[in-house]
Amino acid sequence: MNDVSYILAAHGSSSAEANAAIREIALTLARKLDAPVTAAFLERAEPAIPTALDAASAAGARRIVLLPFFLMPGMHVTRDITHIVSQARERTGATIDVADYVGAHDGITDLLVDLAHRGNIAPDPVAPGTVWLVGAGPGDPELLTRKGARALASCDVLLYDYLVTDEILALAPPACERIFVGKRAGRHAMPQAEIIARMTLHARAGKNVVRLKGGDVFVFARGGEEAAALAAEGIPFEIVPGISSAIAVPAAAGIPVTHRDHNSAFTVVAGHEDPSAGPTSLDYERLADPKQTLIFLMATRNLRAIAERLIACGLPPDHPAAVVREGTRSGQETIVGDLATIADEAQRMEFTAPAVIIIGTVVRERERILAYARAADPAGVLAGLEPADR
């Protein structure tokens, strides 16, 4: 527990890049103070100052110091900040002190004089760095592409998602600045606009940036949005595809996503929408085709509702289904069932994300493939069999 927590309070801007710059200052302050420093805003950005004060109090800070990042003692300092702090003290009972606003310090005037004296000297332009949008693959470090590994080895700043393994992160240089920006259901470490702003900010400072994502850059990873934003800002970037878990994880479990005895098409579906909760963007009538394979990603929480909806739309209850957890990693596990039983089995086995759901008759090929693998390699070393399959 830290005795003192700091809030860097700024106005907030419609520019995500400007807000990201404030957050960078907060990170620098945190390193210099060796204490928590949170950037917070009056408006137009998150978190709001009251939210940050409540969070610092809930985290157990005995004293909270608010640092107003304003140049003039206008209404934001004399009215808004005073009102917010007064309410927070009543609400939380915390000790909250307010430091002088930035513009109140004589050092600001000295800095402006120094800048004025140097104002006729044009700074050397900094060539922007390159941003690599890299797909890290499905989890196994050996499935990262060589091009992706080279990009990691040369980066100055690394923004990475939560599914990226420690072994892959270790490929970045020790001096590289690592920034976690992962997203999980209902929990986002950083808003998407800020992720883009940080990439842009660091690249404009001449740094080489890697934006590292699980799987492939353009498969439910918002890589398209990031590439478009970088292009609009004139930032050099390169796309490094990765092996998508939609294909690799079923393969690692012995399930082919296509097989000419079963299907000639497969559909990859984002399963984060609960089909039982109301209208959904997915057309389940079209998905309920017994002649195609369905691959659901980000769907573990909604597995039961998805299976029930597919049955309601015409797939038989005994239509094969499988769930693969921690696919391609050392902890990989697979359960096999059908639409009527797979949710109960996943609940019994306490399956949680990350997991890939495969629905289709291709699931039946798994036992045939595993039987051959067991015969060819009884120890399961070469075949990569899961412990339960050996």
C-alpha positions as MATLAB code, in Angstrom:
seq = 'MNDVSYILAAHGSSSAEANAAIREIALTLARKLDAPVTAAFLERAEPAIPTALDAASAAGARRIVLLPFFLMPGMHVTRDITHIVSQARERTGATIDVADYVGAHDGITDLLVDLAHRGNIAPDPVAPGTVWLVGAGPGDPELLTRKGARALASCDVLLYDYLVTDEILALAPPACERIFVGKRAGRHAMPQAEIIARMTLHARAGKNVVRLKGGDVFVFARGGEEAAALAAEGIPFEIVPGISSAIAVPAAAGIPVTHRDHNSAFTVVAGHEDPSAGPTSLDYERLADPKQTLIFLMATRNLRAIAERLIACGLPPDHPAAVVREGTRSGQETIVGDLATIADEAQRMEFTAPAVIIIGTVVRERERILAYARAADPAGVLAGLEPADR';
ca = [
       0.000    0.000    0.000;
       1.311    3.481   -0.895;
       0.819    6.172    1.775;
       0.568    8.949   -0.817;
      -1.144    8.889   -4.187;
      -1.035   11.706   -6.739;
      -3.626   12.868   -9.270;
      -2.389   14.944  -12.222;
      -5.506   16.988  -12.986;
      -5.863   18.431  -16.489;
      -8.722   19.921  -18.468;
      -9.017   17.194  -21.114;
      -9.045   17.579  -24.870;
     -10.989   16.352  -27.873;
      -7.582   15.235  -29.163;
      -6.745   11.732  -27.945;
      -3.096   12.480  -28.641;
      -3.151   15.481  -26.285;
      -4.722   13.379  -23.525;
      -2.122   10.675  -24.113;
       0.620   13.288  -23.664;
      -0.804   14.160  -20.228;
      -0.790   10.474  -19.309;
       2.846   10.223  -20.419;
       3.691   13.080  -18.040;
       1.900   11.210  -15.255;
       3.993    8.107  -15.971;
       7.179   10.181  -15.805;
       6.077   11.727  -12.510;
       5.312    8.272  -11.113;
       8.837    7.111  -11.889;
      10.419   10.216  -10.355;
       8.184   10.230   -7.256;
       8.219    6.442   -6.883;
       4.526    6.654   -6.124;
       1.229    6.176   -7.982;
       0.364    9.091  -10.270;
      -2.895    9.016  -12.218;
      -3.805   11.426  -15.009;
      -7.407   12.603  -14.650;
      -9.537   15.130  -16.482;
     -12.278   17.683  -15.958;
     -13.983   16.757  -19.221;
     -13.622   15.063  -22.644;
     -11.399   12.245  -21.374;
     -11.340    9.454  -18.822;
     -10.961    8.993  -15.958;
     -12.789   11.978  -14.567;
     -11.102   13.628  -11.586;
     -13.788   12.472   -9.069;
     -13.410    8.900  -10.344;
      -9.634    9.036   -9.919;
      -9.961   10.429   -6.397;
     -12.402    7.668   -5.430;
     -10.109    5.015   -6.918;
      -7.063    6.313   -5.026;
      -9.039    6.303   -1.789;
     -10.366    2.779   -2.446;
      -6.803    1.610   -3.113;
      -5.907    2.605    0.445;
      -3.962    5.843   -0.034;
      -3.719    7.659    3.279;
      -3.118   10.977    1.556;
      -4.051   12.123   -1.945;
      -2.323   15.087   -3.553;
      -4.040   16.761   -6.495;
      -1.657   18.441   -8.962;
      -3.589   21.001  -11.071;
      -1.988   21.057  -14.525;
      -3.189   24.568  -15.399;
      -1.291   27.731  -16.306;
      -3.791   30.290  -15.017;
      -5.855   30.514  -11.791;
      -9.137   30.596  -13.682;
     -12.453   29.047  -12.746;
     -11.098   25.536  -13.200;
      -8.668   26.093  -10.317;
     -10.689   28.445   -8.132;
     -14.095   26.847   -8.617;
     -14.156   23.431  -10.312;
     -11.194   21.830   -8.564;
     -12.220   23.237   -5.177;
     -15.760   21.895   -5.587;
     -14.608   18.444   -6.760;
     -12.136   18.061   -3.889;
     -14.674   19.220   -1.285;
     -17.201   16.641   -2.466;
     -14.555   13.898   -2.607;
     -13.485   14.602    0.975;
     -17.090   14.258    2.167;
     -17.665   11.172    0.024;
     -14.515    9.233    0.879;
     -13.285   10.717    4.145;
      -9.796   10.769    2.617;
      -7.143   13.412    3.266;
      -6.914   15.308   -0.021;
      -4.449   18.163   -0.521;
      -4.331   20.445   -3.545;
      -0.965   21.679   -4.767;
      -0.465   25.047   -6.461;
      -1.428   25.138  -10.112;
       1.527   24.838  -12.488;
       1.409   28.469  -13.633;
       1.814   29.736  -10.058;
       5.487   28.773   -9.935;
       8.270   31.218  -10.784;
      10.013   28.454  -12.660;
       7.397   28.686  -15.393;
       8.392   32.288  -16.133;
      12.073   31.334  -16.213;
      11.274   28.524  -18.605;
       9.335   30.855  -20.919;
      12.221   33.350  -20.931;
      14.627   30.577  -21.827;
      12.356   29.387  -24.643;
      12.011   32.955  -25.931;
      15.775   33.351  -26.128;
      16.020   30.133  -28.071;
      12.901   30.750  -30.125;
      14.789   31.843  -33.262;
      16.692   28.563  -33.406;
      14.718   26.028  -35.374;
      15.058   22.560  -33.831;
      16.331   19.772  -36.001;
      13.328   17.885  -37.350;
      12.909   14.377  -35.985;
      12.127   11.736  -38.574;
       9.181    9.671  -37.396;
       9.813    6.117  -36.333;
       8.035    3.113  -37.776;
       5.082    1.335  -36.212;
       4.883   -2.418  -36.727;
       1.440   -3.974  -36.282;
       2.479   -7.502  -35.338;
       0.382  -10.623  -34.907;
       1.880  -12.726  -32.096;
       0.129  -15.925  -33.153;
      -2.046  -18.204  -31.027;
       0.229  -18.478  -27.984;
       3.063  -20.919  -28.644;
       6.213  -18.748  -28.990;
       7.452  -21.005  -31.791;
       4.453  -19.962  -33.883;
       5.507  -16.304  -33.907;
       6.748  -15.408  -37.383;
      10.418  -14.633  -37.940;
       9.445  -11.195  -39.230;
       7.504  -10.534  -36.050;
      10.500  -11.582  -33.946;
      12.756   -9.194  -35.888;
      10.353   -6.312  -35.323;
      10.259   -7.040  -31.593;
      14.055   -7.190  -31.387;
      14.376   -3.668  -32.782;
      11.556   -1.798  -31.043;
      11.879    1.109  -28.607;
       8.269    0.963  -27.402;
       6.043   -2.112  -27.121;
       2.263   -1.911  -26.702;
       0.975   -5.423  -26.074;
      -2.263   -7.310  -25.454;
      -3.082   -9.638  -22.572;
      -2.900  -12.859  -24.620;
       0.775  -12.355  -25.503;
       3.045  -14.764  -23.603;
       6.037  -13.772  -21.480;
       8.338  -15.736  -23.790;
       7.349  -13.532  -26.725;
       7.576  -10.324  -24.682;
      11.123  -11.316  -23.707;
      12.191  -10.957  -27.363;
      11.976   -7.154  -27.028;
      15.179   -5.361  -25.910;
      15.558   -4.934  -22.117;
      15.538   -1.138  -22.526;
      12.293   -1.196  -24.494;
       9.371    0.624  -22.863;
       6.603   -1.929  -22.341;
       3.004   -0.683  -22.129;
       0.158   -3.097  -21.388;
      -2.967   -2.181  -23.354;
      -4.872   -5.457  -23.149;
      -8.622   -5.840  -23.339;
     -10.763   -8.469  -21.692;
     -14.529   -8.691  -21.359;
     -15.582   -5.563  -19.488;
     -11.994   -4.670  -18.586;
      -9.954   -2.446  -20.877;
      -6.526   -1.328  -19.711;
      -6.674    1.624  -22.087;
      -9.274    3.114  -24.477;
      -8.652    2.366  -28.150;
      -8.295    6.051  -28.985;
      -5.496    6.374  -26.460;
      -3.702    3.288  -27.815;
      -3.653    4.928  -31.246;
      -2.571    8.242  -29.723;
       0.332    6.626  -27.899;
       1.543    4.847  -31.022;
       1.429    8.150  -32.884;
       3.084   10.097  -30.066;
       6.044    7.714  -29.757;
       6.498    7.358  -33.514;
       6.566   11.135  -33.958;
       9.320   11.249  -31.346;
      11.417    9.082  -33.683;
      10.873    5.806  -31.831;
      10.203    2.425  -33.408;
       6.961    1.042  -32.031;
       5.546   -2.490  -32.019;
       1.813   -2.922  -31.474;
       1.657   -6.605  -30.540;
      -1.621   -8.495  -30.732;
      -2.604  -12.082  -30.084;
      -3.363  -14.105  -33.199;
      -3.490  -12.068  -36.404;
      -3.499   -8.292  -36.653;
      -6.680   -8.086  -38.715;
      -8.820  -10.851  -37.143;
     -11.016   -9.260  -34.448;
      -8.028   -7.206  -33.304;
      -8.869   -3.655  -34.474;
      -5.698   -3.630  -36.516;
      -7.565   -2.153  -39.449;
      -8.578    0.869  -37.381;
      -5.024    1.363  -36.177;
      -3.523    1.073  -39.658;
      -6.025    3.610  -41.013;
      -5.266    6.020  -38.158;
      -1.504    5.759  -38.716;
      -1.963    6.336  -42.448;
      -4.089    9.420  -41.763;
      -1.347   10.819  -39.511;
       1.402   10.118  -42.044;
       3.180    7.673  -39.700;
       5.206    4.932  -41.468;
       3.879    1.510  -40.537;
       4.174   -2.113  -41.556;
       1.720   -4.971  -41.085;
       3.175   -8.282  -39.891;
       0.489  -10.988  -40.120;
       0.219  -13.629  -37.418;
      -1.256  -17.126  -37.297;
      -4.871  -16.765  -36.230;
      -6.077  -18.850  -33.300;
      -9.212  -19.509  -35.362;
      -7.178  -21.916  -37.480;
      -4.202  -22.839  -35.318;
      -6.034  -23.823  -32.130;
      -8.410  -26.341  -33.766;
      -5.428  -27.786  -35.663;
      -3.437  -28.147  -32.429;
      -6.386  -30.091  -30.990;
      -6.545  -32.407  -34.006;
      -9.601  -30.763  -35.564;
      -9.376  -29.640  -39.208;
     -11.507  -26.584  -39.925;
     -12.157  -27.908  -43.451;
     -12.404  -31.489  -44.692;
     -13.819  -32.507  -48.052;
     -15.913  -35.235  -46.438;
     -17.591  -32.659  -44.220;
     -17.502  -29.075  -45.495;
     -16.097  -26.650  -48.016;
     -16.492  -23.504  -45.929;
     -15.877  -22.264  -42.426;
     -16.992  -19.089  -40.690;
     -15.096  -17.273  -37.950;
     -17.451  -15.517  -35.559;
     -16.937  -13.026  -32.723;
     -18.982  -14.506  -29.899;
     -18.922  -11.679  -27.367;
     -22.617  -10.896  -27.994;
     -25.120  -12.839  -25.916;
     -27.828  -13.970  -28.390;
     -30.306  -14.476  -25.545;
     -30.027  -10.869  -24.366;
     -31.825   -9.256  -27.300;
     -31.020   -8.244  -30.875;
     -27.620   -9.356  -32.144;
     -25.548   -8.387  -35.161;
     -25.165  -12.060  -36.102;
     -27.525  -13.889  -38.453;
     -27.981  -17.203  -36.637;
     -30.364  -18.466  -39.325;
     -27.457  -18.396  -41.794;
     -24.935  -19.667  -39.263;
     -27.079  -22.738  -38.534;
     -25.857  -24.540  -41.658;
     -24.799  -28.154  -40.991;
     -22.486  -28.081  -44.022;
     -20.131  -25.453  -42.644;
     -17.766  -25.240  -39.683;
     -18.282  -22.464  -37.145;
     -15.318  -21.089  -35.213;
     -16.339  -18.864  -32.302;
     -13.758  -16.612  -30.668;
     -14.316  -14.608  -27.462;
     -17.406  -16.708  -26.820;
     -16.727  -18.717  -23.655;
     -19.152  -16.718  -21.471;
     -21.922  -17.052  -24.071;
     -21.393  -20.697  -25.042;
     -24.712  -21.919  -23.643;
     -26.750  -19.138  -25.265;
     -24.965  -19.649  -28.602;
     -25.615  -23.408  -28.589;
     -29.282  -22.901  -27.696;
     -29.731  -20.303  -30.432;
     -28.162  -22.557  -33.081;
     -30.466  -25.406  -32.058;
     -33.456  -23.057  -32.204;
     -32.397  -22.056  -35.726;
     -32.290  -25.628  -37.001;
     -29.040  -27.389  -36.095;
     -29.688  -30.757  -34.416;
     -28.917  -31.012  -30.682;
     -26.393  -33.791  -31.407;
     -24.424  -31.608  -33.843;
     -20.742  -32.001  -32.837;
     -18.978  -29.270  -30.862;
     -15.645  -28.830  -29.121;
     -13.953  -26.256  -26.901;
     -10.174  -25.837  -26.780;
      -8.711  -23.896  -23.875;
      -5.183  -22.377  -23.865;
      -4.730  -23.589  -27.441;
      -1.115  -24.267  -28.611;
       0.185  -23.582  -25.086;
       1.494  -26.042  -22.545;
      -1.822  -26.008  -20.682;
      -3.975  -26.825  -23.723;
      -7.137  -28.834  -22.962;
      -9.982  -29.957  -25.203;
     -13.513  -31.114  -24.490;
     -15.771  -32.663  -27.119;
     -19.534  -32.973  -27.078;
     -22.518  -31.692  -29.011;
     -24.685  -28.596  -28.964;
     -26.914  -30.093  -26.271;
     -24.073  -31.012  -23.896;
     -21.051  -28.817  -24.609;
     -22.020  -25.932  -22.290;
     -22.609  -28.287  -19.344;
     -19.296  -30.019  -20.010;
     -17.422  -26.716  -20.245;
     -18.992  -25.621  -16.956;
     -18.120  -28.927  -15.292;
     -14.495  -28.630  -16.449;
     -14.428  -24.946  -15.422;
     -13.296  -23.839  -18.868;
     -12.550  -20.125  -19.068;
     -11.028  -17.803  -21.645;
      -8.950  -17.898  -23.716;
     -10.793  -20.629  -25.564;
     -11.872  -21.409  -29.110;
     -15.207  -23.083  -29.856;
     -15.553  -25.329  -32.913;
     -18.989  -26.421  -34.116;
     -19.388  -28.821  -37.042;
     -19.020  -32.417  -38.144;
     -15.264  -31.911  -38.619;
     -15.003  -32.351  -34.837;
     -15.507  -36.103  -35.433;
     -12.166  -36.247  -37.244;
     -10.335  -35.477  -34.008;
     -10.565  -39.030  -32.655;
      -9.349  -40.508  -35.942;
      -6.380  -38.139  -36.062;
      -5.519  -38.737  -32.409;
      -5.689  -42.516  -32.866;
      -3.088  -42.269  -35.609;
      -0.963  -39.915  -33.500;
      -1.021  -42.305  -30.544;
       0.065  -45.205  -32.715;
       2.853  -43.231  -34.381;
       4.108  -41.602  -31.180;
       2.866  -43.348  -28.006;
       4.594  -40.828  -25.724;
       2.803  -37.968  -27.420;
       5.984  -35.944  -27.701;
       6.100  -35.457  -31.461;
       2.355  -35.377  -31.970;
       1.857  -32.682  -29.336;
      -0.909  -34.649  -27.637;
      -2.622  -33.214  -24.586;
      -2.046  -35.273  -21.425;
      -5.663  -36.541  -21.466;
      -5.212  -37.800  -25.043;
      -2.031  -39.834  -24.546;
];
